[in-house]
Structure formats: structure tokens, C-alpha cells
Amino acid sequence: MSQGPRSGLYAVSSALLAMSRHLEVRDVLKTIVASARELLDAQYAALGVPDDHGGFAQFVVDGVSDAQWKAIGPLPRQHGILAAMLHEARPERLADVRKDPRFEGWPAAHPDMSDFLGLPIRDGDEVIGALFLANKNRTEENQKDCSAPDGGCGFTEDDQELLTILAQHAAIALTNARLYERSRELTIAEERSRLAHELHDAVSQKLFSLRLTAQAAAALVDRDPARAKGELHQVAMLAAEATEELRAAVIELRPAALDEDGLVATLRTQIQVLDRAHSARVTFTGHGVRALPAAQEEAVLRVAQEALHNALRHSGAGRVDVTLEKRGTGTVLRVSDDGSGFEPTAIRAAGRHLGLVSMRDRSSGVGGTLSVESAPGKGTTIEMEVPGG
């Protein structure tokens, strides 16, 4: 097999063990890509998991800096050689990918690539991903075995065989990670259902107590105003507690309507509830957004919930506006409030993130970006952009 900085059975074993240590799908994808690039001594590696809309639900790269990745832009579509690997389910080993007639649609900021080795990741008859490497680091030996007439290809048949073994184990690791996440989702759904029942019971008890206390206050108003005043204070306290628990239910529970009604309708419904539950005016506007992959829709919904929670709970805003709109090849969520605002650098220095870390993680986890604009007394705008829609 090809000789690189790490080779042979030890290198393969290390790569497979690394994949088996992770249960989160994205962690597994990152490990597969990093292992493949190191094992075959390539400059770049990437792995795409297709969605049902002609794009990629996830796309992980190794060997590309954060600045380069940002400049490249939205996730790639299923086109050209990537589409061939997914749809025809066959390996591709090329001396110069740029000379292939299927080479198209690569962004201007994309790193320059020449020799190319890619193959599908299969789970039985299903293609669940495409793994490819580019720009093998040159040695005299890896010039000898090449499909190109000019001998310019850096990847060898041995490299292809090694990557095939890695892809087979990657399919197992990725399938196991998906099963784990599905199991966890079911557990979370069951827990949320239980929590919803508990919240319902707790709020019902609060409202019952609130009614009795209000009746007691009404009966005492004429004959014992001092006691009536105390009962009214109790009414205010019970009302505040019931309101907080209702808000928690709205913020924390993912409604089944997201699967049934889609993102736009679900956001509109939740924001109408928040508008009724809070003194602040909360509005929603949607412009021309079509359905997104399920993972992206849930991420957008979660970011919207977190941003709304921050605005309504911490900022003292009198108005919060939420928009969801098409922008170029992507979809943009914007949550703006006229509240007290904050200094982002001071918040980070103090370790108080107001959920910003979680929101950024959710955005990047589906190939999106998140920006925050705020200043003391100037309100806050949180913008999330994801590809597609």
C-alpha cells in the first residue's frame, strides 16, 4: 500500500478505532475525513451526506482553513463528479479533475485541485455519502501507478483499495451514529412529552390556586382591606409563576407541527403565542422560503427560540421582529429587538454567552453561519443563514 507519514496495518487500525469512538454523526464525519486525508497523505479531503433536495445535508472538509471555507460560500449542490459518485455509485480516480468534462460549478474561492480520488460510501444498496481526496503529496513512488497516460496522477490503485476499506468501515460507523442519534431523539421526545404533562399539571395547579386566592381577596376587600392587599400580592406572585412555566413550555418543547406544517407555519404559530404571552410586541414575516432539509429546519427553529428567549427574558425589549426570507441561494433568519443590547466582547469575557455558543453550534452543524450585532442601548440583531430554501 502507499507509504505516507503513517502507513500499514497500524495506520488503518488507528483510523478505524478513531471512527468507533464517536457517537455523534458530525464527529464521525470529521474523523472519517481527517483519517482518510492523513492515511493517504492528501492535501484535501471531504465527505458529503446527500439530502433529498439535490444538495447535502452535511458536508465536512479537512485541509481547508476556516477563512477559506467561509469564502467558498454555501454548501455545494449534487453536481458533476460529486453527483456521479452518488448516483452511479462508482469510484473516480483522475489525474486532473479540472480536465474532466463533469468538472463544473466549483466556487472561485475553492482551493485549486488536480489529482482526485473519490468513491461512494454505501450501506447495502443505499449510497449514504461521497468521500473524496485531492492533491496527493508527491513522491517518486506514487507516480508509477496511474490511470493517466502522462503519469501525472498522484493516487494509486493501492490508495483506492485502502480508501475502499476505510469507506466500508465508515459506512458502519456512520450508520451506528445515525441509529444512536435516532435513539436519543426518541428518548428526548419521550422526555419532552413527560415534561409537557408535568408543566400542564403544574400550571393547572397554579391557576387553580390563583382563582381561589383572587376569590378570597374579593371577599376581603370591604371588611379587611389589609388582608385583601396581601391576597392580591399572592395573586400577582402566582400569576408570574404560571406565566414563567407557560413560557418555558413554549421555548423548550419542539412541536410536532414542525414535521407536519413546516418551518414557516411553526414559527408563525409560536410567535403568535409569544406575542399573547408577553407584554412586548412580537411579529413574524416570511418571504418566499421553501422547505428546508429536516436538520436545517430544526436548527433554524432552535436558534429562533433561543434568540426570542433572550430578547423577551433579558433585554427588556418592547418589540421583537422575526423574519425568515430567501437570500440568494440561502435562507436567512433574523431576530431583532429594541432592548437594552449588550457589548458582545464584554459578554464573552464574562463567560455569559446568552446562548450564543449554542446558537453558533447549531448554525455550523447544518452548514450555516450566525452573526450578532448589538451595543448597549441599541438593541440586538441575530442573523442566521443556511444554504437552500
Helices and strands as residue ranges (DSSP letters): H 8-20, H 25-39, E 42-50, E 56-62, H 66-72, H 80-87, E 92-94, G 97-99, E 116-123, E 126-136, G 141-143, H 157-220, H 225-252, H 257-261, H 263-277, E 281-287, H 294-314, E 319-327, E 330-337, H 344-349, H 356-365, E 369-374, E 380-387
